[in-house]
Amino acid sequence: MKDEYDLSALKTRKNPYASKLKESVTMRLSEDVIAYFKNLAEETGVPYQSLINLYLRDCVATHKKIDINWHA
């Protein structure tokens, strides 16, 4: 292995995944919702934040709509 490499001859290119990067957001979630996804994360070995993202992505892909009825 060389001590130094000349990188000046390398061609640069745009990151093809840059448009698919995630955006950091702050959300308030109920404790039971977080507990559900954390338990699911332990079962599956997938981080709970990734599971929440996958679930929301599925909602987007299937155009799920929520039925909200506020009762007084």
Backbone as numpy.savetxt, mean C-alpha at the origin, in Angstrom:
# Nx Ny Nz CAx CAy CAz Cx Cy Cz
37.07 -6.66 -7.23 36.23 -5.49 -7.23 37.12 -4.25 -7.23
36.75 -3.27 -8.05 37.52 -2.04 -8.13 37.25 -1.15 -6.92
38.22 -0.30 -6.59 38.04 0.67 -5.54 37.09 1.79 -5.98
37.15 2.11 -7.29 36.30 3.17 -7.84 35.76 2.73 -9.19
34.56 3.20 -9.50 33.94 2.92 -10.79 33.61 4.25 -11.46
33.77 4.30 -12.77 33.43 5.50 -13.53 31.98 5.36 -14.00
31.08 6.10 -13.38 29.66 6.02 -13.72 29.23 7.08 -14.72
30.16 7.88 -15.19 29.82 8.96 -16.11 29.33 8.44 -17.46
29.68 7.23 -17.82 29.28 6.69 -19.12 27.90 6.02 -19.08
27.33 5.90 -17.89 26.01 5.26 -17.78 24.92 6.16 -18.32
23.97 5.56 -18.99 22.82 6.30 -19.49 21.73 6.26 -18.41
21.10 7.41 -18.17 20.02 7.45 -17.19 18.69 7.23 -17.88
17.74 6.73 -17.12 16.40 6.56 -17.66 15.39 6.77 -16.55
14.19 7.10 -16.93 13.12 7.37 -15.98 12.72 6.07 -15.29
12.41 6.16 -14.00 11.96 5.00 -13.24 10.58 4.58 -13.75
10.44 3.36 -14.30 9.14 2.94 -14.84 8.09 2.70 -13.75
8.53 2.59 -12.50 7.60 2.33 -11.41 7.22 3.60 -10.65
7.76 4.74 -11.04 7.53 5.98 -10.31 6.04 6.33 -10.24
5.29 6.06 -11.29 3.86 6.40 -11.28 3.06 5.46 -10.38
3.66 4.36 -9.96 2.96 3.39 -9.14 3.36 3.48 -7.66
4.09 4.54 -7.30 4.51 4.69 -5.93 3.31 4.99 -5.04
3.43 4.66 -3.78 2.33 4.88 -2.84 2.47 6.25 -2.21
1.33 6.79 -1.81 1.30 8.08 -1.12 1.03 7.83 0.35
1.78 8.50 1.19 1.60 8.37 2.62 0.44 9.25 3.07
-0.51 8.66 3.79 -1.66 9.40 4.31 -1.86 9.07 5.78
-2.55 9.94 6.48 -2.90 9.69 7.87 -4.39 9.44 7.92
-4.78 8.34 8.54 -6.20 7.99 8.66 -6.49 7.60 10.10
-7.69 7.87 10.52 -8.14 7.41 11.83 -8.99 6.17 11.59
-8.55 5.05 12.13 -9.27 3.78 11.98 -9.66 3.27 13.35
-10.78 2.61 13.41 -11.26 2.03 14.67 -10.29 0.96 15.14
-10.20 0.82 16.46 -9.29 -0.17 17.04 -9.62 -1.59 16.57
-10.92 -1.89 16.44 -11.31 -3.24 16.01 -10.90 -3.51 14.57
-10.90 -2.47 13.74 -10.47 -2.62 12.34 -8.98 -2.91 12.29
-8.21 -2.15 13.05 -6.77 -2.36 13.09 -6.44 -3.74 13.64
-7.14 -4.14 14.71 -6.91 -5.46 15.30 -7.21 -6.57 14.30
-8.29 -6.40 13.54 -8.67 -7.41 12.53 -7.54 -7.59 11.52
-7.05 -6.48 10.98 -6.01 -6.57 9.95 -4.67 -7.02 10.53
-4.38 -6.65 11.78 -3.14 -7.12 12.40 -3.19 -8.63 12.63
-4.35 -9.15 13.06 -4.49 -10.60 13.22 -4.36 -11.31 11.88
-4.99 -10.74 10.87 -4.89 -11.31 9.52 -3.45 -11.27 9.03
-2.73 -10.22 9.39 -1.32 -10.09 9.00 -0.48 -11.20 9.63
-0.77 -11.51 10.89 -0.03 -12.60 11.55 -0.30 -13.94 10.88
-1.55 -14.16 10.48 -1.93 -15.42 9.82 -1.29 -15.56 8.45
-1.23 -14.45 7.71 -0.78 -14.52 6.32 0.69 -14.18 6.13
1.28 -13.47 7.10 2.66 -13.04 6.94 2.81 -11.80 6.07
1.68 -11.15 5.78 1.69 -9.92 4.98 1.48 -8.76 5.95
2.25 -7.69 5.85 2.07 -6.55 6.76 0.63 -6.02 6.72
0.12 -5.62 7.88 -1.28 -5.22 7.96 -1.60 -4.00 7.09
-0.66 -3.08 6.94 -0.90 -1.92 6.09 -1.02 -2.35 4.63
-0.26 -3.35 4.23 -0.37 -3.88 2.87 -1.71 -4.57 2.67
-2.19 -5.27 3.70 -3.50 -5.93 3.60 -4.61 -4.91 3.45
-4.54 -3.83 4.22 -5.55 -2.77 4.10 -5.49 -2.19 2.69
-4.30 -1.94 2.17 -4.16 -1.40 0.82 -4.72 -2.38 -0.22
-4.43 -3.67 -0.06 -4.95 -4.67 -0.99 -6.47 -4.72 -0.97
-7.05 -4.63 0.23 -8.51 -4.65 0.34 -9.11 -3.42 -0.34
-8.55 -2.26 -0.08 -9.06 -1.04 -0.70 -8.87 -1.06 -2.22
-7.75 -1.61 -2.67 -7.51 -1.74 -4.11 -8.56 -2.66 -4.75
-8.94 -3.74 -4.03 -9.99 -4.63 -4.52 -11.33 -3.89 -4.60
-11.60 -3.04 -3.62 -12.83 -2.24 -3.65 -12.86 -1.35 -4.89
-11.73 -0.74 -5.20 -11.63 0.12 -6.38 -11.82 -0.70 -7.65
-11.15 -1.84 -7.73 -11.20 -2.67 -8.94 -12.60 -3.21 -9.20
-13.34 -3.51 -8.13 -14.68 -4.09 -8.29 -15.79 -3.05 -8.15
-15.39 -1.79 -8.02 -16.35 -0.67 -7.90 -17.34 -0.89 -6.76
-16.83 -1.38 -5.63 -17.70 -1.58 -4.47 -18.22 -0.25 -3.98
-19.48 -0.26 -3.63 -20.12 0.92 -3.06 -20.58 0.56 -1.65
-20.51 1.52 -0.75 -20.95 1.28 0.61 -22.35 1.86 0.79
-23.18 1.14 1.52 -24.54 1.59 1.80 -24.53 2.21 3.20
-24.57 3.54 3.23 -24.52 4.23 4.51 -25.90 4.78 4.83
-26.46 4.31 5.92 -27.74 4.81 6.41 -27.53 5.34 7.80
-27.56 6.64 7.95 -27.38 7.25 9.26 -28.73 7.31 9.95
-28.81 6.68 11.10 -30.06 6.69 11.88 -29.92 7.68 13.01
-30.94 8.50 13.17 -30.90 9.51 14.24 -31.19 8.92 15.60
